[in-house]
Amino acid sequence: MSNDKYTLFKNYMHNELGITRDDIKRWTKEAVTNVAEAHVKHHLNTEYLRDKIIKHSVQNGYNGFSSDIKRSISDAIVNKLNITIDK
């Protein structure tokens, strides 16, 4: 019985709605890409990850990072430090 419902639904999607298997694959790929990009952007903006990148960069040097990343890391370090200079 379950297989009959699947066949009916599949035929309805294909015949009545004109949805093909390739359409579903394309929509799924687009949806997964969008969700993955949003997830990565969210986690790259978290303080935990930023602190982890800073710690790694300080311990291992700045080699391999672009100048924008170096500047961001430097700014984040400066914002975390409380430096006072006495005369």
C-alpha positions in Angstrom: 0.0 0.0 0.0 2.8 2.4 0.9 4.5 1.8 -2.5 1.2 2.7 -4.2 1.0 6.0 -2.4 4.5 6.8 -3.4 3.8 6.0 -7.1 0.6 8.1 -7.0 2.5 11.0 -5.5 5.4 10.7 -7.9 3.1 10.6 -10.9 1.1 13.6 -9.6 4.4 15.6 -9.2 5.6 14.6 -12.6 2.4 14.7 -14.7 0.3 17.4 -13.0 3.0 19.7 -11.6 5.7 19.1 -14.2 8.4 18.6 -11.5 11.2 16.4 -12.7 13.9 14.5 -10.7 16.4 17.0 -12.0 14.3 19.9 -10.6 14.3 18.2 -7.2 18.0 17.6 -7.3 18.7 21.2 -8.3 16.4 22.7 -5.6 18.0 20.4 -3.0 21.5 21.5 -4.0 20.5 25.2 -3.9 18.8 24.8 -0.5 21.8 22.9 1.0 24.2 25.5 -0.4 22.2 28.3 1.1 21.9 26.7 4.5 25.6 25.8 4.6 26.7 29.3 3.7 24.5 30.8 6.3 25.8 28.3 8.9 29.4 29.0 8.1 28.8 32.8 8.1 27.1 32.6 11.5 29.9 30.5 13.0 32.7 32.6 11.6 31.1 35.6 13.3 31.0 33.9 16.7 33.4 35.2 19.4 34.6 31.6 20.1 35.8 31.0 16.6 37.4 34.4 16.3 39.2 33.8 19.6 40.4 30.4 18.4 41.7 31.9 15.2 43.5 34.6 17.1 45.1 32.1 19.5 46.2 29.9 16.6 47.6 32.9 14.8 49.6 34.2 17.7 51.0 30.8 18.5 51.9 30.0 14.9 52.6 33.4 13.4 50.6 35.1 10.7 52.1 33.2 7.8 49.5 32.2 5.2 46.9 34.8 6.1 45.8 37.6 3.8 46.4 41.2 4.8 42.6 41.6 5.6 42.7 38.6 7.9 45.9 39.9 9.5 44.3 43.3 10.1 41.2 41.7 11.6 43.2 39.5 13.9 45.4 42.5 15.0 42.3 44.6 15.6 40.6 41.9 17.7 43.8 41.4 19.7 44.1 45.2 20.4 40.4 45.3 21.4 40.9 42.4 23.9 44.0 44.0 25.5 43.9 46.7 28.1 47.3 48.4 27.8 48.3 51.3 29.9 51.6 53.2 29.5 53.1 55.0 32.4 55.6 57.8 32.1 
